[in-house]
Protein backbone atom coordinates (compact mmCIF):
# COMPACT_ATOMS: atom_id res chain seq x y z
CA UNK A 1 0.00 0.00 0.00
CA UNK A 2 1.26 3.40 -0.93
CA UNK A 3 0.47 5.98 1.65
CA UNK A 4 -0.06 9.66 0.95
CA UNK A 5 2.85 11.88 1.82
CA UNK A 6 2.60 13.92 4.93
CA UNK A 7 0.71 17.15 4.33
CA UNK A 8 2.92 20.22 4.32
CA UNK A 9 3.30 21.77 7.71
CA UNK A 10 1.72 25.15 8.06
CA UNK A 11 4.20 27.90 8.64
CA UNK A 12 3.60 31.20 10.30
CA UNK A 13 6.68 33.15 9.29
CA UNK A 14 6.36 36.78 10.14
CA UNK A 15 6.85 39.09 7.20
CA UNK A 16 9.37 41.77 7.98
CA UNK A 17 8.15 45.34 7.74
CA UNK A 18 9.61 47.77 5.22
CA UNK A 19 13.17 48.85 5.85
CA UNK A 20 14.12 52.45 6.47
CA UNK A 21 15.57 52.58 2.95
CA UNK A 22 12.29 51.32 1.44
CA UNK A 23 10.34 53.92 3.41
CA UNK A 24 12.73 56.65 2.28
CA UNK A 25 12.45 55.53 -1.37
CA UNK A 26 8.65 55.55 -1.12
CA UNK A 27 8.59 59.01 0.45
CA UNK A 28 10.97 60.43 -2.15
CA UNK A 29 8.71 59.16 -4.92
CA UNK A 30 5.57 60.42 -3.20
CA UNK A 31 7.02 63.90 -2.71
CA UNK A 32 8.25 64.08 -6.30
CA UNK A 33 4.83 62.95 -7.53
CA UNK A 34 3.13 65.75 -5.57
CA UNK A 35 5.38 68.33 -7.20
CA UNK A 36 5.19 66.69 -10.64
CA UNK A 37 1.39 66.70 -10.70
CA UNK A 38 0.63 69.69 -8.50
CA UNK A 39 3.35 72.08 -9.63
CA UNK A 40 5.33 74.32 -7.28
CA UNK A 41 4.37 73.41 -3.72
CA UNK A 42 5.52 74.86 -0.42
CA UNK A 43 7.27 72.72 2.16
CA UNK A 44 4.45 73.50 4.59
CA UNK A 45 1.86 72.18 2.13
CA UNK A 46 3.91 69.05 1.46
CA UNK A 47 4.15 68.47 5.21
CA UNK A 48 0.37 68.65 5.46
CA UNK A 49 -0.37 66.51 2.37
CA UNK A 50 2.10 63.75 3.16
CA UNK A 51 1.54 63.61 6.91
CA UNK A 52 5.27 63.81 7.64
CA UNK A 53 7.13 66.16 9.97
CA UNK A 54 9.00 69.22 8.75
CA UNK A 55 12.48 67.78 9.28
CA UNK A 56 11.62 64.72 7.16
CA UNK A 57 10.25 66.91 4.36
CA UNK A 58 13.40 69.03 4.56
CA UNK A 59 15.61 65.94 4.24
CA UNK A 60 13.60 64.55 1.31
CA UNK A 61 13.65 67.82 -0.61
CA UNK A 62 17.39 68.12 0.06
CA UNK A 63 17.96 64.68 -1.51
CA UNK A 64 15.82 65.49 -4.55
CA UNK A 65 17.49 68.89 -4.94
CA UNK A 66 20.96 67.35 -4.80
CA UNK A 67 19.91 64.91 -7.52
CA UNK A 68 18.72 67.77 -9.73
CA UNK A 69 15.09 66.69 -9.74
CA UNK A 70 13.67 69.72 -7.91
CA UNK A 71 14.80 73.11 -6.72
CA UNK A 72 13.78 75.18 -3.72
CA UNK A 73 13.18 78.91 -3.75
CA UNK A 74 11.45 81.64 -1.81
CA UNK A 75 7.81 82.23 -2.71
CA UNK A 76 7.18 85.29 -4.86
CA UNK A 77 4.76 86.71 -2.34
CA UNK A 78 3.22 85.34 0.83
CA UNK A 79 0.96 88.00 2.32
CA UNK A 80 1.79 86.58 5.73
CA UNK A 81 4.02 87.68 8.54
CA UNK A 82 6.93 85.50 9.62
CA UNK A 83 9.40 83.33 7.80
CA UNK A 84 7.95 82.05 4.49
CA UNK A 85 7.99 78.35 3.65
CA UNK A 86 10.29 77.48 0.74
CA UNK A 87 8.59 76.41 -2.48
CA UNK A 88 9.64 73.15 -4.17
CA UNK A 89 9.59 73.25 -7.99
CA UNK A 90 10.19 70.44 -10.50
CA UNK A 91 13.32 70.82 -12.62
CA UNK A 92 11.30 70.76 -15.84
CA UNK A 93 14.11 72.00 -18.07
CA UNK A 94 16.61 69.42 -16.83
CA UNK A 95 14.68 66.15 -16.38
CA UNK A 96 12.44 65.03 -19.22
CA UNK A 97 10.88 62.14 -21.12
CA UNK A 98 9.95 61.53 -24.73
CA UNK A 99 6.23 61.00 -25.31
CA UNK A 100 5.07 59.51 -28.63
CA UNK A 101 1.55 59.30 -30.02
CA UNK A 102 0.59 57.00 -32.89
CA UNK A 103 -2.90 57.91 -34.04
CA UNK A 104 -4.89 56.88 -37.08
CA UNK A 105 -4.27 60.23 -38.78
CA UNK A 106 -1.15 61.62 -37.09
CA UNK A 107 2.21 60.95 -35.51
CA UNK A 108 3.38 63.14 -32.64
CA UNK A 109 6.60 63.20 -30.63
CA UNK A 110 7.22 65.56 -27.72
CA UNK A 111 9.91 66.22 -25.16
CA UNK A 112 8.07 66.68 -21.88
CA UNK A 113 9.74 68.06 -18.77
CA UNK A 114 9.16 66.91 -15.20
CA UNK A 115 5.98 68.62 -14.09
CA UNK A 116 4.25 67.95 -17.41
CA UNK A 117 5.67 70.91 -19.36
CA UNK A 118 5.86 70.27 -23.12
CA UNK A 119 9.30 71.60 -24.02
CA UNK A 120 9.39 70.68 -27.70
CA UNK A 121 7.23 68.76 -30.15
CA UNK A 122 7.04 67.52 -33.73
CA UNK A 123 3.98 66.33 -35.64
CA UNK A 124 3.27 64.72 -39.02
CA UNK A 125 0.16 63.65 -40.87
CA UNK A 126 -0.20 59.88 -41.18
CA UNK A 127 -1.77 58.12 -44.13
CA UNK A 128 -4.68 55.96 -43.02
CA UNK A 129 -4.69 52.21 -43.41
CA UNK A 130 -2.13 49.40 -43.15
CA UNK A 131 1.48 50.39 -42.58
CA UNK A 132 4.98 49.03 -42.41
CA UNK A 133 6.71 49.34 -39.05
CA UNK A 134 9.31 51.63 -40.58
CA UNK A 135 6.61 54.10 -41.69
CA UNK A 136 5.72 54.63 -38.03
CA UNK A 137 9.02 54.14 -36.22
CA UNK A 138 11.17 56.05 -38.72
CA UNK A 139 9.50 59.48 -38.42
CA UNK A 140 8.99 59.23 -34.66
CA UNK A 141 12.60 58.20 -34.01
CA UNK A 142 13.75 61.01 -36.29
CA UNK A 143 11.66 63.56 -34.38
CA UNK A 144 12.99 62.36 -31.04
CA UNK A 145 16.61 62.49 -32.20
CA UNK A 146 16.10 66.03 -33.54
CA UNK A 147 14.78 67.17 -30.17
CA UNK A 148 17.48 65.27 -28.31
CA UNK A 149 20.23 67.07 -30.26
CA UNK A 150 18.80 70.42 -29.14
CA UNK A 151 19.01 69.64 -25.41
CA UNK A 152 21.66 71.09 -23.08
CA UNK A 153 24.48 68.82 -21.89
CA UNK A 154 23.19 68.86 -18.30
CA UNK A 155 19.74 67.49 -19.19
CA UNK A 156 18.74 63.87 -18.69
CA UNK A 157 16.06 61.70 -20.32
CA UNK A 158 14.45 59.32 -17.81
CA UNK A 159 11.91 57.52 -19.98
CA UNK A 160 10.26 56.96 -23.36
CA UNK A 161 6.63 55.92 -23.82
CA UNK A 162 4.11 55.78 -26.64
CA UNK A 163 0.35 55.85 -26.98
CA UNK A 164 -0.84 53.57 -29.78
CA UNK A 165 -4.30 53.28 -31.32
CA UNK A 166 -4.58 49.53 -30.80
CA UNK A 167 -4.51 46.69 -28.30
CA UNK A 168 -1.11 46.61 -26.61
CA UNK A 169 0.33 43.63 -24.76
CA UNK A 170 1.45 44.82 -21.34
CA UNK A 171 4.31 42.33 -21.10
CA UNK A 172 6.24 43.17 -24.28
CA UNK A 173 4.74 46.28 -25.90
CA UNK A 174 3.63 44.32 -28.98
CA UNK A 175 0.59 45.74 -30.78
CA UNK A 176 -1.68 42.69 -30.84
CA UNK A 177 -4.54 44.22 -32.80
CA UNK A 178 -5.59 47.55 -34.28
CA UNK A 179 -8.65 47.33 -36.54
CA UNK A 180 -8.36 50.96 -37.62
CA UNK A 181 -4.59 50.80 -38.11
CA UNK A 182 -4.35 47.53 -40.06
CA UNK A 183 -1.91 46.22 -37.46
CA UNK A 184 -1.51 42.77 -35.92
CA UNK A 185 1.39 41.55 -33.75
CA UNK A 186 3.64 44.55 -34.41
CA UNK A 187 6.81 44.62 -32.19
CA UNK A 188 6.61 48.40 -31.86
CA UNK A 189 8.33 48.86 -28.48
CA UNK A 190 11.34 46.72 -29.36
CA UNK A 191 11.90 48.39 -32.72
CA UNK A 192 11.43 51.90 -31.38
CA UNK A 193 13.96 51.31 -28.59
CA UNK A 194 16.45 49.95 -31.15
CA UNK A 195 16.02 52.90 -33.50
CA UNK A 196 16.25 55.53 -30.78
CA UNK A 197 19.37 53.98 -29.22
CA UNK A 198 18.96 56.05 -26.05
CA UNK A 199 19.72 53.07 -23.83
CA UNK A 200 16.17 53.18 -22.47
CA UNK A 201 13.29 50.75 -22.94
CA UNK A 202 10.15 52.04 -24.67
CA UNK A 203 6.88 51.52 -22.82
CA UNK A 204 3.68 51.37 -24.87
CA UNK A 205 0.05 51.74 -23.88
CA UNK A 206 -3.32 51.89 -25.58
CA UNK A 207 -4.06 55.50 -26.52
CA UNK A 208 -7.50 55.67 -24.90
CA UNK A 209 -6.26 54.04 -21.69
CA UNK A 210 -3.47 56.60 -21.47
CA UNK A 211 -5.85 59.46 -22.24
CA UNK A 212 -8.04 58.27 -19.35
CA UNK A 213 -4.97 58.33 -17.12
CA UNK A 214 -4.14 61.85 -18.33
CA UNK A 215 -7.62 63.22 -17.66
CA UNK A 216 -7.56 61.60 -14.23
CA UNK A 217 -4.19 63.09 -13.23
CA UNK A 218 -4.10 66.40 -15.13
CA UNK A 219 -7.45 67.02 -16.76
CA UNK A 220 -11.13 67.29 -15.96
CA UNK A 221 -11.03 64.18 -13.75
CA UNK A 222 -8.49 65.39 -11.16
CA UNK A 223 -9.74 64.31 -7.73
CA UNK A 224 -12.24 61.85 -9.24
CA UNK A 225 -11.60 58.28 -8.07
CA UNK A 226 -13.94 56.51 -10.50
CA UNK A 227 -14.37 57.61 -14.08
CA UNK A 228 -14.93 56.28 -17.57
CA UNK A 229 -13.19 57.98 -20.49
CA UNK A 230 -14.45 57.52 -24.05
CA UNK A 231 -12.05 58.42 -26.86
CA UNK A 232 -13.03 58.90 -30.48
CA UNK A 233 -10.50 58.72 -33.29
CA UNK A 234 -11.80 56.83 -36.30
CA UNK A 235 -13.21 54.25 -33.94
CA UNK A 236 -13.96 54.46 -30.25
CA UNK A 237 -11.67 53.44 -27.42
CA UNK A 238 -11.92 53.90 -23.71
CA UNK A 239 -10.31 53.74 -20.34
CA UNK A 240 -11.77 52.96 -16.94
CA UNK A 241 -10.40 54.36 -13.68
CA UNK A 242 -11.55 52.38 -10.63
CA UNK A 243 -10.68 53.70 -7.17
CA UNK A 244 -7.93 55.83 -8.68
CA UNK A 245 -6.34 53.01 -10.70
CA UNK A 246 -6.47 52.32 -14.43
CA UNK A 247 -8.31 49.07 -15.13
CA UNK A 248 -5.89 47.35 -17.51
CA UNK A 249 -7.14 43.78 -17.56
CA UNK A 250 -5.21 40.50 -17.42
CA UNK A 251 -2.93 41.15 -20.43
CA UNK A 252 -3.44 44.89 -20.76
CA UNK A 253 -6.34 44.79 -23.22
CA UNK A 254 -8.96 46.18 -20.83
CA UNK A 255 -11.05 49.20 -21.75
CA UNK A 256 -12.00 48.22 -25.32
CA UNK A 257 -15.27 50.05 -24.88
CA UNK A 258 -15.71 50.63 -28.60
CA UNK A 259 -16.18 46.90 -29.17
CA UNK A 260 -19.06 46.60 -26.73
CA UNK A 261 -21.97 45.42 -28.87
CA UNK A 262 -24.96 47.75 -28.62
CA UNK A 263 -26.85 46.64 -31.74
CA UNK A 264 -26.46 42.89 -32.52
CA UNK A 265 -27.97 43.30 -36.02
CA UNK A 266 -26.25 46.59 -36.68
CA UNK A 267 -23.45 47.95 -38.81
CA UNK A 268 -20.28 45.92 -39.50
CA UNK A 269 -17.27 46.86 -37.40
CA UNK A 270 -13.61 46.70 -38.37
CA UNK A 271 -13.07 44.06 -35.67
CA UNK A 272 -15.37 41.64 -37.51
CA UNK A 273 -18.43 41.94 -35.27
CA UNK A 274 -21.75 43.66 -35.93
CA UNK A 275 -23.15 46.61 -34.01
CA UNK A 276 -20.14 47.57 -31.90
CA UNK A 277 -20.36 50.97 -30.28
CA UNK A 278 -17.68 52.34 -32.61
CA UNK A 279 -19.58 51.04 -35.64
CA UNK A 280 -22.78 52.79 -34.50
CA UNK A 281 -21.28 56.00 -33.08
CA UNK A 282 -17.80 56.35 -34.60
CA UNK A 283 -16.58 58.69 -37.30
CA UNK A 284 -17.96 56.74 -40.25
CA UNK A 285 -21.39 56.41 -38.65
CA UNK A 286 -21.56 60.19 -38.11
CA UNK A 287 -20.45 61.08 -41.63
CA UNK A 288 -22.62 58.49 -43.40
CA UNK A 289 -25.71 59.52 -41.43
CA UNK A 290 -25.02 63.13 -42.43
CA UNK A 291 -24.47 62.18 -46.08
CA UNK A 292 -20.85 63.36 -45.97
CA UNK A 293 -18.76 60.21 -45.92
CA UNK A 294 -15.92 60.29 -48.45
CA UNK A 295 -15.99 64.04 -49.04
CA UNK A 296 -13.86 64.71 -45.97
CA UNK A 297 -12.45 62.59 -43.17
CA UNK A 298 -11.15 63.08 -39.64
CA UNK A 299 -12.07 65.30 -36.74
CA UNK A 300 -12.54 68.37 -38.92
CA UNK A 301 -15.21 66.52 -40.87
CA UNK A 302 -17.02 65.55 -37.66
CA UNK A 303 -16.76 69.12 -36.37
CA UNK A 304 -18.28 70.32 -39.64
CA UNK A 305 -21.34 68.09 -39.04
CA UNK A 306 -21.75 69.50 -35.52
CA UNK A 307 -21.36 73.06 -36.81
CA UNK A 308 -23.95 72.41 -39.51
CA UNK A 309 -26.39 71.03 -36.92
CA UNK A 310 -25.86 74.16 -34.80
CA UNK A 311 -26.78 76.28 -37.84
CA UNK A 312 -30.04 74.38 -38.30
CA UNK A 313 -29.11 71.73 -40.90
CA UNK A 314 -31.83 69.12 -40.34
CA UNK A 315 -29.83 66.28 -41.93
CA UNK A 316 -26.86 66.96 -39.62
CA UNK A 317 -29.23 67.24 -36.64
CA UNK A 318 -30.85 63.89 -37.48
CA UNK A 319 -27.41 62.28 -37.86
CA UNK A 320 -26.29 63.48 -34.43
CA UNK A 321 -29.58 62.40 -32.88
CA UNK A 322 -29.18 58.87 -34.28
CA UNK A 323 -25.53 58.57 -33.28
CA UNK A 324 -26.22 60.17 -29.89
CA UNK A 325 -28.87 57.53 -29.20
CA UNK A 326 -26.34 54.71 -29.66
CA UNK A 327 -23.69 56.60 -27.75
CA UNK A 328 -26.13 57.12 -24.88
CA UNK A 329 -26.96 53.41 -24.84
CA UNK A 330 -23.26 52.57 -24.62
CA UNK A 331 -22.74 55.06 -21.80
CA UNK A 332 -25.77 53.70 -19.94
CA UNK A 333 -24.30 50.20 -20.07
CA UNK A 334 -20.98 51.47 -18.74
CA UNK A 335 -22.69 53.42 -15.97
CA UNK A 336 -24.63 50.34 -14.90
CA UNK A 337 -21.48 48.20 -14.82
CA UNK A 338 -18.93 50.61 -13.30
CA UNK A 339 -21.00 53.22 -11.42
CA UNK A 340 -18.51 55.99 -12.26
CA UNK A 341 -18.59 59.45 -10.76
CA UNK A 342 -17.80 60.96 -14.16
CA UNK A 343 -17.89 60.07 -17.86
CA UNK A 344 -15.47 62.04 -20.03
CA UNK A 345 -15.78 62.39 -23.82
CA UNK A 346 -12.53 62.99 -25.67
CA UNK A 347 -11.06 63.01 -29.16
CA UNK A 348 -13.70 63.13 -31.88
CA UNK A 349 -16.35 62.12 -29.33
CA UNK A 350 -15.96 65.50 -27.64
CA UNK A 351 -17.63 67.11 -30.66
CA UNK A 352 -20.16 64.29 -31.07
CA UNK A 353 -21.24 64.59 -27.44
CA UNK A 354 -21.51 68.39 -27.60
CA UNK A 355 -23.79 67.99 -30.61
CA UNK A 356 -25.91 65.19 -29.13
CA UNK A 357 -25.86 65.80 -25.36
CA UNK A 358 -29.65 65.92 -25.11
CA UNK A 359 -29.99 62.52 -26.81
CA UNK A 360 -27.25 60.97 -24.65
CA UNK A 361 -28.89 62.24 -21.47
CA UNK A 362 -32.29 61.04 -22.66
CA UNK A 363 -30.92 57.52 -23.12
CA UNK A 364 -29.30 57.62 -19.70
CA UNK A 365 -32.59 58.66 -18.13
CA UNK A 366 -34.25 55.55 -19.57
CA UNK A 367 -31.51 52.89 -19.49
CA UNK A 368 -29.15 53.74 -16.61
CA UNK A 369 -30.01 52.63 -13.09
CA UNK A 370 -31.19 55.60 -10.99
CA UNK A 371 -28.67 55.12 -8.13
CA UNK A 372 -25.80 55.18 -10.64
CA UNK A 373 -26.99 58.06 -12.81
CA UNK A 374 -28.26 60.44 -10.13
CA UNK A 375 -24.84 61.85 -9.20
CA UNK A 376 -23.16 61.14 -12.55
CA UNK A 377 -21.29 64.01 -14.21
CA UNK A 378 -20.84 64.09 -18.01
CA UNK A 379 -17.83 66.14 -19.10
CA UNK A 380 -15.66 66.81 -22.15
CA UNK A 381 -11.89 66.39 -22.17
CA UNK A 382 -9.89 69.28 -20.69
CA UNK A 383 -6.73 68.18 -22.51
CA UNK A 384 -8.26 68.07 -25.97
CA UNK A 385 -6.27 66.47 -28.75
CA UNK A 386 -3.20 66.20 -26.51
CA UNK A 387 -4.82 63.84 -23.97
CA UNK A 388 -3.16 60.74 -25.47
CA UNK A 389 0.23 62.47 -25.65
CA UNK A 390 -0.03 63.65 -22.03
CA UNK A 391 -0.93 60.10 -21.01
CA UNK A 392 2.14 58.74 -22.79
CA UNK A 393 4.30 61.26 -20.91
CA UNK A 394 2.84 60.13 -17.57
CA UNK A 395 3.57 56.52 -18.48
CA UNK A 396 7.17 57.48 -19.26
CA UNK A 397 7.54 59.27 -15.91
CA UNK A 398 6.16 56.32 -13.92
CA UNK A 399 9.50 54.74 -13.08
CA UNK A 400 11.25 57.92 -11.94
CA UNK A 401 8.26 58.74 -9.73
CA UNK A 402 8.47 55.27 -8.17
CA UNK A 403 12.22 55.37 -7.45
CA UNK A 404 13.61 58.83 -8.26
CA UNK A 405 17.26 58.51 -7.27
CA UNK A 406 17.82 55.04 -8.69
CA UNK A 407 16.23 55.84 -12.06
CA UNK A 408 18.07 59.14 -12.35
CA UNK A 409 21.40 57.49 -11.55
CA UNK A 410 20.73 54.78 -14.13
CA UNK A 411 19.71 57.28 -16.82
CA UNK A 412 22.75 59.47 -16.19
CA UNK A 413 25.28 56.64 -16.25
N, C-alpha and C positions, 0 to 999 in steps of 0.2 A: 504494500500500500504506500502510495506517495502522499505524504502529508503536505498541506499548504505551508509555505514559509511563514515565519513569524511576521505579524503585521508590523509596519514601521512604528517605532516608538515616537510618540508625540513629543516635540521639543517646544520649549518655551523661551527661546533665546530672546533676550531683550535687545531691541534695536537701538543702537546708539543715537543720541540726538545730534543735530548738526554741529559741526565744529565751528570754532570762532572764525576760521577762514571762510567757511561756507556762508556764515551769517554776513560777514563783511562783503563777500562777493554779491550776495543777494541785495544788500542795502545799497551798494554802489550802483547796481543795475537799476534798482527802484528809483534812486535819486536821479540818475541820468534820464530815465524814462519820464519822470515828472517834468524835467526841463525840456526834453525833446518834444513832448506833446503840448506842454503848457506854456512854453516860451520862458522868457526871463522871469525868475521867481526868487523872492527874497529868502534868506536863510530862515527868518522867522516863520514864513509860510511853509517852507519845507519841514521845519520842526513840527508844525501843527499837523500837516498832511500825513507825515510818515510816522508820527507818534514816537519819535526819538528825541533824546535830549540835545541841547545846543552843542555840547562838546562833541558828540558823535557826528552831528551834521557838519560841524567845522572840520573834523578829521576826514570825513568822506569827500567834502568839496575840495579839501586840500589835495587828496589823492587824485581826484579827477582833473583838477587844475594842473597838477604836476605832469599828468599824462597828456595834457593838451586837448582834453575833451570839453572842458568848460573854462570860463573865466569869471572872476568875481570883480565887481565894481560898485561904486557908490550909486545909490539911486539918484535919478535926475532931480527929483523933488519929492519930499516926504509930507510936508504940511504938518509934521508932528515935532514936538520938542524932544530933546534927548538924542542919543546916539543912533543914527539910522542903521538898519539891518542891511548888510551887503546883499546885492542882487547877483544871482548865479545865472549866467547866460551860456547857451550852447556855442561851441566854436564852429559855427556853420561854415565859415570860409576854409577851415583847415581839415575837418573830418567830413567825408562825403561818401555817397554810394552812387552807383549807376543804376537807374531805373529804366526798363525797356517795356514797350507796349506794342504787342502785335495784334492789331485789329483787322477786321475784314477789309477795310478801306485805307488803312494808314499804318505806318511804322513810326514810332516815336522813341527817342532816346534822350535821357536827361541826366545831368549831374545834379544830385540833390544833397544839400548840406544837412548836417545834423540840426535838428529843429524843423526839418521839412521845407527849407528854403530851396527853391529851384534856382540853381546857379547858372545853368546853361542848358540848352536843349536843341535838338535837331528833329526835323519831321519830314517825312516823304509820303506821297500818295502811293498806295499799294493797289495793284491790279487785282480784281476779284477772281476767285476761282482757285483751282489747284496750283500748287507751287513746288518748286524745287527748294530744298533746304538752303541752298546758297542764295536764292533770291530774297530770303528773309534774313539769314545770318549775316550775309555780306554787307548790306547797307547799315544794319544796326552796329556791327562790329566797327565799321568805318566811322560812324558817328561817334561812338564811344572813344575810339583812339584819337579822333580830332579834338574832342573835349579834354581828353587826358593830356595831350601835348600842350594845352593852354594853361595847365595848372601850375602853381608855384611849387618849388622844390620841397617846401615844408608841409605840403598837404599829403593826406593819406586816404586811400580808398579802402573802406572796410567791408564792402559787400557789393554784389551784383544780383539783381533779380529781374524777372520778366513776368508780365501779365500776358497770357495767351488766350485767344478766343477759341478754346477747346477744352476737352477733358484731359487733365494733366495727372499723371501718376505721381503720387507724393514721394515714392521711394527713389525714383531715378530721373524725374523731370522729363520723361518721355510723353509726347502728346499722343494719347491713345486714340482719340477721335475728335473730329472737328467738322461736323456736317456742312458748315458754311465756309470752311477753309479748304475743303478737299484734302484733309490731312488724316493719316492713320499711322500710328506707331512711328512718329518722327522723333529722333534723339536730339531734340533741340538744345537742352541744357548742356549736354556733353560737347556738342559741336560749337556752341557759343563760347564756352569756357576755353576750348582749344583755339578758336580764332582770336579771342581777346588777348590771351596769353598774359593776363594780369596776375597769375598765380592764385586766383580765387575761384571757388566753385560758383556756378550760376544756379540760383534757385528759381523755380518756375511755379506759377500758380494760375489757376483759372481766372480770367479777367473779371468776371462778375463777382466771384468770391473775394478777390482783392479789392474791388470797388466797395463791396459791403464792409470790409475791414476799414477802408479809408473813411467812409461816411461815419462809421462808428467811432473812430479815433479822432478825426479832424473835421468832419462835416456836420450835417444836420442831425446825426444820431449821437453826438457826444453826450455822455451821461445816460444814454438809453441802454439798458441791459439786454433787452430782447427786441430784435428788429428783423424784418425781412426786406432785402434789397432786390429790386427787379431791374435788370439792365437790358436795354434794347440796343442791338447793333443791327445786323441784318435779321438775326433771330433774337431770341430772348434767353438770357441767362439769369442767374440769381445767386444770392448768398444769404445764409441764415445765421444770425447771431443769437446764441442761446446763453443766457446768464453771463454775457460779456465775452463769450468765446465763439469763434467761427466754427460752425458745424461742417466738418470736412468729409465725414464718412470714412468707411473702412480703408479704402485705397486712395482717398482724396477726390473722389468723383461726386461728392455730395453737392447739393444746391442746383442740380440741373432742372430748375423750375420750368424752363421753357418746354421740356419734354413731358410735362404732366398733361395727360390727355383730358381735354375738356369737352370734346365733341367726337365720340367714337366713329361717327360716319362722316367726319368732316374732311377738311382739305389735307392733301398729302404733305408730309413734312420731310425735310431733308434727311432726317434720321431713319426714314423708312416706315414710320407709323402714320396713322391718320388722326387728324384733329388735335395735335399737340397745341399747347398754348401759343407757341411761336408761329405755328402755321395759321392760327386763327387771329392773332393780334400782332404779328410781326410786321416788318417793313412791307413785304410783298402784299400781305393782306390789306394793309392800309391803302397802298397805291392802286391795287386792283379794284378795291371797292370804290375808290374815287375816280376810276377810269384814267389813271395816270401812269400805270406801270409800263416801263420801257422808255418813256420820254425822259425821265430823270430818275436817278437812284440816290440812295444815301439819306443822311439826316436832313440835308437841305430840301430834298423832295418831300419828306414827311412834314417838315416845318411849313412848306408851301401849302400842303393840304390843310393844316391847322389854321394858317393865315386866311386861306380862302373861306373856311368855315366861319371864322370870325367876321368876315366881310359879308356873310349871308349866302354863300354858295350852298344850295340845298343838297347837291350831290356830295360835296365834301362833308357837310353836316351829317348826312345819312351814313357815310362811310365811317366817320368817327363814332357815331352811335352804335353801329354794328360791332366795330372792333372793341369799343368800350364795354359792350355787353359781355363779350368773351373775356376781356381783361378782368372785369369785375368778378366773373365767375371764378377765374383762376385765383384772384386775391381772396375771395371768400373761402375757397378750399384751404389756402395757406393759413388764413386767420383761424379757421376751425382746427387745424392740425397743430399750429405753433403758438397760438395766442400771443402774438407779438404786441408790444407797446406801440410800434411804429412800422409802417410800410413806406419804403422810399422808392421813388421811380427815377431811374437814371438813364443816361444815354438817350437813344431815340424815344424811349418810353416816357421821358420827361415831357416831351411835346405831346405825345399821344394822350397822356393822362390830363394835361392841361386842357386839351381839346375835348375830353370825354369824361371829365370828373363827375358830372351829374349822373351819367350812365353807370360809372363804376360804383358810386355811392348807392345808387338805386339797387344794383345787384347785391351789394353788401347788406342792405337793409332787408332783403328777402332771404338770402342764402347763408349769411354768416350768423353764428349763434350769438344771441344777445349779450351774454356775459363777456364774450371775446370782442365784440365790435363796439360796445358802449364807450370804452375809454381809448379806442384805437385812434391813432393820428396818421393821416395820409400826408406825405410830404414829397417834395421834389428834391433831387440831389443839390447839395450846396457846392459841390466840387465840379459840377458840370462835366465837360468832356475829359477833364484831367483825373477823374475819380480812379480809373484803372491804373494810371501812371502813379498817382499818389499811393495807391495800394501796393504797387510793386516796390516803391521806395521803402515803405514800412516793412515789407517782407525782407528787403535787403538789410535793414537796420536791426532786424530781430536778434541776430547773434551778438552784436556789440552791446545791445541793451541788456542781454542776459548775462554777459561776462565782459564788462568794458575793458579792463586792463589786459586780460589775456588776448582778446581779439585784436586790440590795438597793437600789442606787442608782436603778434603773429603777422599782422598786415604790414607793419613797419620793418620787418626783418628781411 
